[in-house]
Amino acid sequence: INASVFENASMLAGRVDIRQRLQLAISKARLHKHPLALLFIDLDRFNTITSTLGPDVGQQLVDTLHERLAHSLNGDHALIHVGSDEFAVLADNISNASQLRQLGNRLLNVIRKPVYIKDQQLVATASMGISVYPSKAENDQVLLHQALTAMHSAKEIGGDSVRFFTRGQSNATQLRRLNIEIELRQAIARKDLTVHYQPKMDLASGQVTALEALVRWEHDDLGMVPPAEFIPIAENAGLISSVGEMVLETACRHGAKWIEDGVPDAKIAVNLSAKQLIRNDMLVVIRRILKRTGFPPGQLVVELTESSLFDTLDKTSETLHGLRDMGIEIAIDDFGTGYST
């Protein structure tokens, strides 16, 4: 609780500081008749690392990325650590969209480089929103609001991307979310979602320890919809249980077939959210799927991917104990993996 209070206070102070910096920068830009671009950066899924590995590791990650970003900028650009996992870059005398996109992508590449903390490799990504004074915004408040709106738009399409502010962005984002929810309901009914597999490696031995089941959705009109976009919509719309059961049953059915084909040690890792685990019948559902597919419970790994799990331990502890009693392995998913992998 205390850490949360200090973090919120830090973010509030950061927002005040960036407003002051923006006011000064805009005054300078107005005086010299130069454009000013604001690039607002927010790390993707940062709560996961602080919840699973602790706030100290999260702070070391932020400090490392702060240093790398600072070294990657030239004298015409100013870096501001807004607070927690947020950064802002003020780019003076640059408004060309192509140049700004190049700058934004270069900064995202800096963030993507692996960071090693306590013998662990962390790979971060970020969402970035860009707005420009005076072509889009007439003052510091509007400039900040537009850059934040664009950043959230980038996050909602899966993160790890750059978005420019556009006038209809807020409405367009809401319409897309509604459209995805409608189409997702139909995709579940038609069984259009698919499961792909990614090997999980032991860094010390180099051996594959399991295959992680990842849900994918390719829509005829929407194209490939990122899991980081449709999974939160599924959770908010009450569809996550249907998606989760489909992934679990498909993975167990595939795993059983691989064992039948002569791969006896085929371990399958499946992501489950806190909202799935708090269901009263979750153990019954898992037992039924294992029985129906014939997949051994000892070869199933349940990965917990959401930081919200730690807020619901009182409701999920019985389910977690039940999974262990069944012989199912429980693991905390690594930062930067899971739904958005």
Buried (B, 14 or more C-beta within 10 A) or exposed (E): EEEEEEBEEBBEEBBEBBBEBBEEBBEEBEEEEBBBBBBBBBBBBBBBBBBBBEBEBBBBBBEBBEEBBBEBBEEEBBBBBBBBBBBBBBBBEBBEEEEBBEBBEEBBEBBBEEBEBEEBEBEBBBBBBBBBBBEBBEEBEBBBBBBBBBBBBBBBBBBBBBBBBBEEBEEEBEEBBEEBBEBBBEBBEEEBBEBEBEEBEEEEEEEEBBBBBBBEBEBEEBEEBBBBBBBBBBBEBEBBBBBBBBBBBBBBBBBBBBBEEEEEEBBBBBBBBBBBBBBEEBBEBBEEBBEEBEBBBEBBBBBBBBBBBBEBEEBBEBBBEBBEEBEBBEBBBBBBBBBBB
